[in-house]
Amino acid sequence: MGLLRAAFILVAGCVAAGLTFVGYALYTREAYHEKIFPGVHVSGVPLGGLTTGEAEALLREKLTFPFAAAFAFRYEDNVWHGIPEELGMQIQFPATVANAYGFGRGGDEMKNLRQRVMARTIGVNLEPVLLFDQRVAFNFISDIAKYIDVPMEQPSLTLQGSLVRIEAGKAGRLLDRPVTLAMLGMLAKTMRTTELELPVVTLETTADKLAEKKAQLEQVLGAPFKLFVREGDGYRVIDEIAGDLLAGWINFTPTIYRDEVSIEMTIRRDPFYNRLVSLSVDLFRKPRNAKFIFNDDTRQLEPFAEAVVGQELDIEASLRNIQDAIQGGRGEAELVLEISEPEVRSNATAESLGIRELAFSQYTYFYGSSPERIQNIVAGSAPFHGMLIKPGETFSMAENIGDIDIENGFAEAAVIVGNETVQGVGGGICQVSTTLFRTALNYGLPIKERHQHAYRVFYYERLANGNIDPGLSGLDASVFFPVLDLKFTNDTPSWILMEVYVNPGAYTIQWKFYSTKVNRYVELETTGPTNLTEPGEPIYRENPELPTGVIEQVDWEIKGADVDVVRTVYEDGLVHLQDRFVTNYKPWQAIYEYGPGTENIPTPSPTAAPD
């Protein structure tokens, strides 16, 4: 009986405590509607019970850090002063007040309640939001540096006719701006000023005595220095460095023995390295396998693009060759190329690659696309037509598509950037990536990287008859190279040949995988769009290019939604792999633009997003 009574008292106490907490939550929520909760402070300033406007006014009165005191910057006997505001330090009052107002409101109800109770009982002191604009501080420091910096005079080489003249340099000094900025950044967090001893670096020259090395030096500098590559039995000059430029790219190290002075010539790494890096871009060639189409009648491969032998500039080996040439007084040096052979040449057979049949085919539809978007779909799919994927290879779309620019046949069309739809080169390329994604997905290949679109794009939910199938939502693949990529792995024992066919007139793109079929079956389970959320109120913004009185809609509202797709791949009747694709589409607001001077801007009812 005693145990029952104790249990009853415990339960009753818990219920009473719960009711008290609930009551307090309801009370504070109503009593402090649009006010900061009691016990909330910012830098010791109490803000409880104040509206955001009242709180901001009070903080502006009490927090005077950017104006009240100054930093002192000292170098030797010189001192410069600057208040925090001059150094780009500003308290962000609206953001600070927003943090204070959000305390006890930002999380779930239990978290909010705990924060309110904590603030009420023991108090909460928040730090102000401080903006440190390093650009402003850098300009201030640079003004001081004008009185400190003394440029170093490097050992110089001058040409006077056929004579070579070398002159020693002079030491210098430099205010270390990054270190000074770092020191200010640390002090900004503490909101206090102090005196800083400025860090000044002494710039020392590397040689204190130089002499002439006439014959060899004049031979090297008297004509352009040539860089060449071997091609077959000959060679091709790809770059020439003028003698006066070359003079600044060579170090001269003096060696003194008794009364004799000699100079060892060594190349300065940075300028030569940068020159070679620039040349390497044009010299680089990725090895590429031959491209084929599969003849469905003869069941043989028909090549339509020859294999490409790859090459890459070996910068370190080339630098050694340049050093040897300069030291030896020669006016040219060979650049070393590393050769990479392609794995598959045009004489490969279907049998040797294990390509026997059409393994899988996937269509998507792009009804309603603009001519520019269709142009990008055609240009974006072309690089993949006839491409091979070897067993075990993880295929990257970004590594194989090439440059997306006007020169490669792309046009400007709608793309998603940030929180809006804008015009950009390559808009519509995601129709290509989505088709490839679904081909790999439904063939049962492991997906290594896939990204969703920010909001639902109905191009990717089209059926052949033009209708929208919500069951296709969550099966899109957004790409933005090189940041967002699409990757999958060929985990089958055979090569995969990809063929891509775009029919602009029918608004279709078909992706084919030719290989040896594996005994796989793919099962997709989808929730379809759930947790639909309404978009926010329309956004209005001024566009200086529009006439006064003109309002245009540039983006359309779309409901947000969550989609959960589970894929199960069976092979030989057993589960081969199972993965999940969770997509969270954001609600998308309508956006309107109006011309300068437009008055009484209306709020038109947003139209539905175009299909």
C-alpha positions in Angstrom: 0.0 0.0 0.0 2.9 2.4 0.8 4.5 1.7 -2.6 1.2 2.5 -4.4 0.9 5.7 -2.5 4.5 6.7 -3.3 4.0 5.9 -7.0 0.8 7.9 -7.0 2.6 10.9 -5.4 5.4 10.6 -7.9 3.1 10.5 -10.9 1.0 13.3 -9.6 4.1 15.4 -9.1 5.3 14.7 -12.6 1.9 15.7 -14.0 1.9 18.9 -11.9 5.4 19.8 -13.1 4.4 19.1 -16.7 1.3 21.2 -16.4 3.4 24.0 -14.8 5.8 23.9 -17.7 3.0 23.9 -20.2 1.4 26.7 -18.5 4.6 28.7 -18.3 5.2 28.0 -22.0 1.7 29.3 -22.9 2.1 32.3 -20.6 5.5 33.5 -21.9 4.5 32.9 -25.5 1.4 35.2 -25.1 2.8 37.7 -22.6 6.0 38.3 -24.6 4.5 38.2 -28.1 6.8 40.3 -30.3 9.0 41.0 -27.3 12.3 39.5 -26.1 12.0 37.0 -23.2 13.0 38.0 -19.7 16.6 37.4 -18.7 18.1 37.9 -22.2 21.1 40.2 -22.2 23.6 41.3 -24.9 27.0 42.2 -23.6 25.4 42.8 -20.2 22.6 45.0 -21.5 19.2 43.6 -20.4 16.7 43.3 -23.2 13.9 41.3 -21.6 10.5 42.6 -22.3 11.6 45.0 -25.1 10.5 44.9 -28.7 13.1 44.5 -31.4 13.0 48.2 -32.1 13.4 49.2 -28.5 16.2 46.7 -28.0 18.1 48.0 -31.1 17.8 51.6 -29.9 19.1 50.6 -26.4 22.0 48.6 -27.8 23.0 51.5 -30.1 23.1 53.7 -27.0 25.0 51.3 -24.7 27.4 49.5 -27.1 29.9 52.1 -28.3 32.8 49.9 -29.1 33.3 51.0 -32.8 33.6 54.7 -31.7 34.7 54.9 -28.0 38.4 53.9 -28.2 41.2 53.6 -30.7 43.8 51.1 -31.6 47.5 52.2 -31.5 49.8 50.8 -34.1 53.5 51.2 -33.2 56.7 50.8 -35.2 59.9 52.0 -33.6 59.1 55.6 -32.5 56.1 56.0 -34.8 52.5 55.6 -33.6 49.3 55.6 -35.7 45.8 55.5 -34.3 42.5 54.2 -35.6 39.1 53.6 -34.1 37.4 50.3 -34.7 35.0 51.8 -37.2 37.9 52.9 -39.4 39.2 49.4 -39.3 35.9 47.9 -40.6 34.6 46.7 -37.3 30.8 47.3 -37.0 28.3 45.8 -34.6 25.4 44.4 -36.7 22.6 45.6 -34.5 19.6 44.1 -36.5 21.3 40.7 -36.5 22.2 41.0 -32.8 18.7 41.9 -31.9 17.4 39.0 -34.0 19.6 36.6 -32.0 18.2 38.0 -28.8 14.6 37.8 -30.0 15.1 34.3 -31.3 16.4 33.0 -28.0 13.6 30.7 -26.8 11.9 30.7 -30.2 14.2 29.0 -32.6 14.0 25.3 -31.8 11.2 22.8 -30.9 8.8 23.6 -28.1 10.8 21.7 -25.4 14.0 23.4 -26.4 12.3 26.8 -26.5 10.8 26.2 -23.0 14.2 25.2 -21.5 15.8 28.4 -23.0 13.1 30.6 -21.6 13.4 29.0 -18.1 17.1 29.4 -18.2 16.9 33.0 -19.2 14.3 33.7 -16.5 16.2 31.9 -13.7 19.9 32.5 -14.3 20.0 34.9 -17.2 21.6 34.6 -20.6 24.3 36.9 -21.9 24.7 36.8 -25.7 27.6 38.3 -27.7 26.8 40.9 -30.3 27.2 40.1 -33.9 30.3 41.9 -35.1 31.2 42.4 -38.7 34.9 42.7 -39.4 35.4 43.9 -43.0 39.0 42.9 -43.7 39.0 45.0 -46.9 38.6 48.2 -44.9 41.2 47.1 -42.4 43.6 46.1 -45.1 43.3 49.6 -46.7 44.0 51.2 -43.3 47.0 49.1 -42.7 48.2 49.7 -46.3 48.1 53.5 -45.6 50.4 52.9 -42.6 52.6 50.6 -44.7 53.4 53.6 -47.0 55.6 55.0 -44.2 57.2 51.6 -43.4 57.7 49.6 -46.6 61.1 49.9 -48.3 61.2 47.8 -51.5 64.0 45.4 -51.8 66.2 45.8 -54.8 67.0 42.3 -56.1 70.2 41.6 -57.8 69.6 42.8 -61.3 71.0 42.0 -64.7 71.2 44.7 -67.4 72.3 44.4 -71.0 74.5 47.1 -72.6 75.0 46.1 -76.2 76.8 42.7 -76.2 78.0 43.3 -72.6 76.3 41.8 -69.6 76.3 43.8 -66.4 75.2 42.5 -63.0 74.5 44.8 -60.1 74.0 43.8 -56.5 70.7 44.6 -54.8 69.7 46.3 -51.5 67.8 44.9 -48.5 64.3 46.2 -47.8 61.5 45.9 -45.3 57.8 45.1 -45.5 54.9 45.5 -43.1 53.4 42.0 -42.7 49.8 42.7 -43.6 48.3 39.2 -43.1 49.7 38.9 -39.6 48.4 42.4 -38.7 45.0 41.5 -40.0 45.0 38.2 -38.0 45.9 40.1 -34.8 43.0 42.6 -35.5 40.6 39.8 -36.2 41.4 38.2 -32.8 41.0 41.5 -31.0 37.7 42.2 -32.8 36.2 39.1 -31.2 37.0 40.5 -27.8 35.6 44.0 -28.6 38.6 45.7 -27.0 41.3 48.0 -28.3 45.0 47.9 -27.4 48.4 48.9 -28.7 49.8 46.7 -31.4 53.5 46.3 -32.2 53.5 46.1 -36.0 55.2 43.0 -37.5 57.8 44.2 -40.0 59.8 41.7 -42.1 63.3 42.4 -43.3 63.8 41.5 -47.0 67.3 40.2 -47.5 69.0 39.8 -50.8 70.5 36.4 -51.6 73.8 37.6 -53.0 76.2 40.2 -51.7 78.8 40.1 -54.4 78.4 39.6 -58.1 80.7 39.5 -61.1 80.5 39.0 -64.8 80.5 35.8 -66.7 80.6 37.3 -70.2 80.8 34.7 -72.9 78.4 32.1 -71.6 76.0 34.7 -70.3 75.9 36.7 -73.5 75.4 33.5 -75.5 72.4 32.5 -73.5 70.8 36.0 -73.4 71.8 37.2 -76.8 68.9 35.3 -78.5 65.4 34.1 -77.5 65.6 30.9 -75.4 63.5 28.2 -77.2 61.4 25.5 -75.6 60.6 22.5 -77.9 58.8 19.2 -77.9 59.6 16.1 -79.9 57.0 15.0 -82.5 57.9 11.8 -84.3 61.4 12.2 -85.8 61.4 16.0 -85.5 60.6 18.7 -83.0 58.4 21.7 -82.7 59.2 24.9 -80.9 56.3 25.9 -78.8 57.6 28.9 -76.9 60.4 31.4 -76.9 61.6 33.5 -74.0 63.2 36.8 -74.9 66.7 37.4 -73.6 65.8 40.5 -71.6 63.0 38.5 -69.8 65.2 35.5 -69.3 67.8 37.7 -67.5 65.3 38.2 -64.7 64.6 34.5 -64.4 68.1 33.4 -63.6 70.0 33.5 -60.3 73.7 34.2 -60.2 75.5 32.7 -57.3 79.0 34.0 -56.8 81.9 31.7 -55.9 85.0 33.5 -54.5 88.4 31.8 -54.4 91.3 34.0 -53.7 91.1 36.7 -56.4 88.9 34.8 -58.8 85.1 35.2 -59.0 82.9 32.9 -60.9 79.1 32.8 -61.3 76.9 29.7 -61.2 73.7 30.2 -63.1 70.6 28.6 -61.7 67.0 29.2 -62.9 64.5 30.9 -60.7 61.9 28.2 -60.2 58.7 30.3 -59.9 58.8 32.1 -63.3 59.8 29.0 -65.2 57.3 26.9 -63.3 54.5 29.3 -64.0 55.5 29.5 -67.7 55.4 25.7 -67.9 52.1 25.4 -66.1 50.6 27.8 -68.7 52.1 25.7 -71.5 50.9 22.5 -69.9 47.2 23.5 -70.4 47.6 23.5 -74.2 49.9 20.4 -74.2 47.7 18.3 -72.0 45.7 15.7 -73.9 43.6 13.1 -72.0 43.8 9.6 -73.5 40.5 8.7 -75.0 39.3 5.3 -76.1 37.9 5.0 -79.6 34.2 5.6 -79.9 31.8 3.1 -81.4 28.2 2.3 -82.2 26.8 -1.2 -81.9 25.3 -2.6 -85.1 22.1 -4.4 -83.9 22.0 -6.4 -87.1 25.6 -7.7 -87.3 26.1 -7.4 -83.5 29.5 -5.9 -84.1 31.1 -2.6 -83.2 31.5 0.1 -85.8 34.1 2.8 -84.9 33.3 6.4 -85.7 36.0 8.2 -83.7 39.7 7.1 -83.4 41.4 6.7 -80.1 43.4 9.6 -78.8 46.9 9.1 -77.3 47.2 11.1 -74.1 50.1 13.4 -73.1 51.0 15.5 -70.1 53.9 17.9 -69.5 56.3 16.6 -67.0 57.1 19.9 -65.4 59.8 18.7 -63.0 61.7 16.9 -65.7 61.3 19.9 -68.0 62.7 22.2 -65.4 65.8 20.0 -65.0 66.3 20.2 -68.8 66.0 24.0 -68.7 68.5 24.2 -65.9 71.0 22.0 -67.7 70.6 24.1 -70.9 71.1 27.4 -69.1 74.1 26.1 -67.1 75.6 24.7 -70.3 75.2 27.9 -72.2 72.7 26.4 -74.7 69.8 28.5 -76.1 67.2 25.8 -76.2 65.7 23.0 -74.0 63.4 20.1 -74.6 60.1 19.8 -72.7 59.4 16.3 -71.5 56.0 14.8 -72.3 54.5 11.8 -70.5 52.6 9.6 -72.9 49.4 7.7 -71.9 48.1 5.1 -74.2 44.3 4.6 -74.6 43.0 1.2 -73.5 40.7 0.6 -76.5 41.6 1.4 -80.1 39.3 1.4 -83.1 40.2 -2.3 -84.0 38.6 -3.6 -80.8 35.8 -6.1 -81.2 32.5 -6.5 -79.4 33.6 -9.9 -78.3 36.8 -8.7 -76.7 34.9 -6.1 -74.7 32.0 -8.4 -73.8 29.5 -6.2 -75.6 26.8 -8.5 -77.0 23.4 -6.8 -76.8 21.3 -3.8 -75.8 21.4 -4.2 -72.0 19.1 -1.2 -71.1 17.5 1.8 -72.6 16.0 4.9 -71.0 13.9 7.8 -72.3 13.1 11.2 -70.9 11.0 13.9 -72.4 11.4 17.6 -72.6 8.2 18.9 -74.1 7.9 22.7 -73.9 11.6 23.4 -73.9 12.9 26.5 -75.5 15.2 26.2 -78.6 18.2 27.2 -76.5 17.4 24.5 -73.9 17.1 21.9 -76.7 20.4 23.1 -78.2 22.1 22.5 -74.8 20.6 19.0 -74.6 22.0 18.2 -78.0 25.4 19.7 -77.2 25.5 18.2 -73.7 24.7 14.6 -74.8 27.1 14.5 -77.8 30.3 13.9 -75.9 28.9 10.7 -74.4 27.7 9.1 -77.6 29.9 6.1 -78.3 31.8 6.3 -75.0 33.0 3.2 -73.2 33.0 2.4 -69.5 35.3 -0.4 -68.4 34.4 -2.9 -65.6 35.1 -1.5 -62.2 35.3 2.1 -63.5 33.5 4.9 -61.6 32.2 7.1 -64.4 32.2 10.9 -63.8 30.0 13.1 -66.0 32.1 16.1 -65.2 35.3 14.5 -66.3 33.9 13.6 -69.7 31.6 16.4 -70.9 34.3 18.9 -71.7 33.9 22.7 -71.5 30.3 24.0 -71.3 30.7 27.2 -73.3 29.4 29.0 -76.4 32.4 27.7 -78.4 31.3 24.1 -77.8 27.8 24.7 -79.1 26.0 25.6 -75.9 23.6 28.5 -75.5 22.1 30.5 -72.7 19.0 29.1 -71.1 17.3 28.9 -67.7 19.4 27.6 -64.9 18.9 27.5 -61.1 21.4 29.7 -59.3 21.0 30.3 -55.6 17.4 31.0 -54.9 16.3 32.0 -58.3 16.1 30.9 -61.9 18.4 32.9 -64.2 19.8 32.7 -67.7 23.2 30.9 -68.0 25.2 29.0 -70.5 24.3 25.3 -70.5 20.8 25.6 -69.1 19.0 22.3 -69.7 22.1 20.1 -69.3 20.3 18.5 -66.3 18.0 16.8 -68.8 21.1 14.9 -70.0 22.3 14.1 -66.5 18.8 13.0 -65.3 18.5 10.7 -68.3 21.9 9.1 -67.6 21.1 8.9 -63.9 17.9 7.0 -64.5 19.7 4.7 -67.0 22.3 3.7 -64.5 19.7 3.6 -61.7 17.4 1.3 -63.5 20.2 -0.9 -64.8 21.2 -1.5 -61.2 24.6 0.2 -61.1 25.9 1.7 -57.8 25.3 5.5 -57.8 28.3 7.2 -56.2 27.2 10.9 -56.5 23.8 12.4 -57.3 22.3 15.8 -56.4 18.7 17.0 -56.5 17.4 20.2 -57.9 16.5 23.0 -55.5 12.8 22.7 -56.5 10.6 20.4 -58.6 11.3 20.8 -62.3 8.4 19.3 -64.3 10.6 18.5 -67.3 11.8 15.5 -65.4 8.4 14.2 -64.5 7.1 14.1 -68.1 5.7 11.0 -69.6 5.7 10.1 -73.3 2.1 11.5 -73.7 3.2 14.8 -72.1 1.4 14.2 -68.8 3.1 14.8 -65.4 3.8 11.7 -63.4 4.5 12.7 -59.7 6.0 9.2 -59.3 9.0 10.4 -61.2 9.7 13.2 -58.7 12.9 12.6 -56.7 14.5 10.9 -59.7 16.2 14.0 -61.1 20.0 14.6 -61.2 21.3 18.2 -61.0 24.8 18.9 -62.2 26.9 22.1 -62.0 30.4 21.2 -62.9 32.8 20.8 -61.3 30.9 21.4 -58.0 28.0 19.1 -58.6 28.7 15.9 -60.5 27.0 12.6 -61.4 29.0 9.5 -60.8 28.2 5.7 -61.0 30.3 2.5 -61.1 30.2 -0.2 -63.7 30.3 -3.2 -61.3 29.5 -5.7 -64.0 32.2 -7.9 -65.6 31.8 -6.4 -69.1 32.4 -3.1 -70.7 29.4 -0.7 -71.2 29.0 1.2 -74.5 26.8 4.2 -74.3 24.8 5.6 -77.2 22.7 8.8 -76.8 20.1 9.9 -79.2 18.3 13.3 -79.0 15.2 13.9 -81.2 14.4 17.6 -81.0 11.3 17.3 -83.0 9.9 14.6 -80.7 11.3 16.2 -77.6 13.0 13.0 -76.5 16.4 11.8 -75.4 17.2 8.1 -75.3 20.2 6.7 -73.5 21.3 3.1 -74.4 23.7 0.8 -72.5 25.1 -2.0 -74.7 26.9 -4.7 -72.8 26.3 -8.3 -71.7 23.2 -8.3 -69.7 23.5 -9.3 -66.0 20.7 -11.1 -64.4 19.5 -8.1 -62.4 16.1 -6.8 -61.6 15.5 -3.3 -60.1 12.6 -2.5 -57.8 11.9 1.2 -57.0 9.6 2.2 -54.1 8.7 5.9 -53.9 6.6 7.9 -51.5 5.9 10.4 -54.2 5.7 14.1 -53.2 4.8 14.4 -49.5 4.9 17.1 -46.9 3.8 19.7 -49.4 4.7 23.2 -48.3 3.4 26.5 -49.7 5.8 29.0 -51.1 6.3 32.4 -49.4 4.9 35.7 -50.5 6.0 37.0 -53.9 9.2 39.0 -54.0 9.3 42.4 -55.7 12.6 43.9 -56.8 13.6 46.9 -58.9 15.1 46.3 -62.3 16.8 49.5 -63.7 16.4 48.1 -67.3 12.6 48.1 -67.1 10.6 51.2 -67.9 8.7 53.0 -65.1 5.3 51.4 -64.5 6.2 48.0 -65.9 6.1 44.9 -63.8 7.3 41.5 -65.0 7.2 38.1 -63.5 10.6 36.3 -63.8 10.1 33.3 -61.5 7.1 31.2 -60.6 5.9 29.6 -57.4 6.2 25.9 -56.8 5.2 24.0 -53.7 8.0 22.3 -51.7 7.9 18.6 -51.2 9.8 15.6 -49.8 10.3 12.4 -51.8 11.8 9.2 -50.5 12.9 6.6 -53.1 14.3 3.2 -52.1 16.0 1.1 -54.8 16.5 -2.7 -54.4 18.7 -4.4 -56.9 18.3 -8.2 -57.2 20.9 -10.3 -58.9 20.2 -14.0 -59.5 17.3 -13.7 -57.2 19.2 -12.3 -54.3 19.5 -8.7 -53.0 22.6 -7.3 -54.7 22.4 -3.8 -53.3 19.9 -1.4 -51.7 20.1 2.3 -51.5 17.9 5.3 -50.8 17.5 8.7 -52.4 16.0 11.3 -50.2 15.0 14.5 -51.9 13.8 17.7 -50.2 12.5 20.2 -52.7 12.2 23.8 -51.4 9.1 25.8 -51.9 9.9 28.4 -54.6 8.6 32.0 -54.5 7.3 34.0 -57.4 9.6 36.9 -58.2 8.5 40.1 -59.9 10.6 42.9 -61.2 9.5 46.5 -61.8 11.0 49.6 -63.4 12.4 52.5 -61.3 9.8 55.0 -60.1 6.9 52.5 -60.4 4.3 53.5 -57.8 1.6 51.5 -56.0 3.2 48.2 -56.9 0.4 45.7 -56.9 0.5 42.2 -55.6 -0.8 40.1 -58.5 -1.8 36.6 -57.9 1.2 34.4 -58.8 0.6 32.2 -61.8 1.6 28.6 -61.8 5.1 27.6 -62.9 5.4 26.9 -66.6 5.6 23.2 -67.4 
